[in-house]
Amino acid sequence: MRLRVEFTTEPFDLDEAPAHALVAREVVEAAELDAVDVGPFGNTVEGGADAVLTAVDALLRKTLESGATRISLQVNVIGEGAE
């Protein structure tokens, strides 16, 4: 199964990226994902279910530890494929 996750971390800071946003970027860029799109107001990752779910677990744990007070995410199944 292939998944796409869209997520944001808060609180926002328009002047400087907060620590939790930088950590989120590090987590998803280090994960074994097929696609990563990181932007100032939202982020999208895609890949096999195992890789995506592992990355989401790390994302939640590490961004909360780094000061995130809210994490919004949406998970979509985008197709079947190799894990």
C-alpha positions in Angstrom: 0.0 0.0 0.0 1.2 3.5 -0.8 0.4 6.5 1.4 0.5 10.2 1.1 0.7 12.3 4.3 0.1 16.0 4.5 1.1 17.7 7.8 1.8 21.0 9.5 3.3 21.7 12.9 2.5 24.7 15.1 3.0 27.3 16.4 3.9 29.2 13.3 6.6 31.8 13.2 6.7 33.8 10.0 10.1 35.4 10.9 12.1 32.3 11.6 11.5 28.6 11.3 10.8 27.2 14.8 12.8 24.2 16.1 9.9 21.8 15.6 9.6 22.8 12.0 13.3 22.2 11.4 13.1 18.8 13.2 10.1 17.8 11.0 12.1 18.6 7.9 15.1 16.6 9.1 12.8 13.6 10.0 11.1 13.4 6.6 14.2 14.1 4.6 16.1 11.3 6.4 13.3 8.8 6.0 13.2 6.3 3.1 10.3 8.0 1.3 9.6 8.3 -2.4 8.6 12.0 -2.4 9.1 14.8 0.1 7.7 18.3 -0.4 8.5 20.7 2.5 7.0 24.2 2.4 6.3 27.1 4.8 2.6 26.3 5.3 2.4 22.5 4.7 4.4 19.5 3.9 3.7 16.3 1.9 5.4 13.0 1.9 4.7 9.8 -0.1 5.9 6.2 0.0 5.2 2.7 1.0 3.0 2.3 4.1 5.8 1.0 6.4 8.2 3.8 5.5 5.5 6.5 5.8 4.1 5.2 9.1 7.6 4.9 10.6 8.3 8.5 9.5 5.0 9.7 11.0 5.8 8.1 14.3 9.2 9.8 14.4 7.7 13.0 13.2 5.1 13.1 16.0 7.6 12.2 18.8 10.4 14.5 17.7 8.4 17.6 16.9 6.5 17.4 20.2 9.8 17.1 22.0 11.0 20.1 20.1 8.2 22.4 21.1 5.3 21.7 18.7 2.0 22.3 20.4 -0.2 21.1 17.6 0.4 18.7 14.7 -2.2 18.4 12.0 -2.0 15.5 9.5 -4.0 13.8 6.9 -3.2 10.3 5.6 -4.5 9.1 2.2 -4.1 5.8 0.5 -2.9 6.5 -3.0 -2.4 3.1 -4.4 -1.1 -0.4 -4.0 2.6 -1.1 -4.4 5.6 -2.8 -3.0 6.4 -2.2 0.6 
